[in-house]
Amino acid sequence: MSGSGTTSDDDPLQTAVWRLRSRACWADAAALLTPATPATALQRAALLVERCLYTERGWEEAEDALRTAEALALTDEERGAAACERGQLAYAATLHTVRDRADEARAALGRAAALIPPGTPGRPLLDFRRGLLAENLAHSPQSAQAAYRRAHAGATAHANTLLLSFTWRHLAGLALREGDLAEARHGFAESLRIREELGYLVGTAPALASLADTEPEPEASRLREEARRLYRLLGGVPTWLAAHLTPPTPDAATA
């Protein structure tokens, strides 16, 4: 969940990888990359780890790609980036109840934090993922908010536009839980705007559904219907979105 989409400076290979990734074709995108260098091996692993999070499948392929990336890593930052992906894969397996790997996720992200210095381009993604663990596994919204804010500031500093769409979204989710509807609406709207501008189609339906939770009718229903259309277009990806495509009940409005 890093990168800023396609720009005029991107080479044809990276443009092709981005277009496939953004349309939920992670395996096809990974197939374009030969894991001959630490950078390409890591990028390939990251794509396959992201597929696990969005589709709840492909776990073995992601493990194999990650082991290759770990074996090829030479510098501290490369080893840290591989550890960050290891933590994300363990987090995804725990979140989707494939297997409880929460301790592995914490250890891997802790190792990444020791290897990736603050202020470097890889740090904001790490901070964001530590926020995910705090929010969804440790159930500590205050720690999550602090991590998301660090990630947001870092993503801004390094012009990581796609990551900004994630930090906006998750900060907005915490605001919604606290009952700050205006702040939540602003964050979800910013996340949606960025994803639409980047053409990040696989992330657009979740952004639409989240924004719908902050809007009155009939706008909320319109946004959910657009989210359903994209969800069906992508073959039911992300898998976890289905539960969020129905209007929230009054008791679950801030869940």
RASUL-V146782 format. One line per field, one symbol per residue. phi: phi as a letter, one per 30 degrees, with the letter a starting at -180 (. if undefined). A space follows every 10 residues. Layout:
# RASUL-V146782
phi: ???
This chain:
# RASUL-V146782
phi: .bjbicbddd dedddddddd edcicddddd ddccdcbedd dddddddddd eeddcibidd dddddddddd dddccedddd dddddedddd ddddechdad bddddddddd ddddccdeic dddeddeddd dddddccdhb dddddddddd dddddddchd dddedddedd ddddddddid dddddddddd ddedddddid ddcddedddd dedccddddd dddddddddd edeciibddd dedcccedde dcdcd
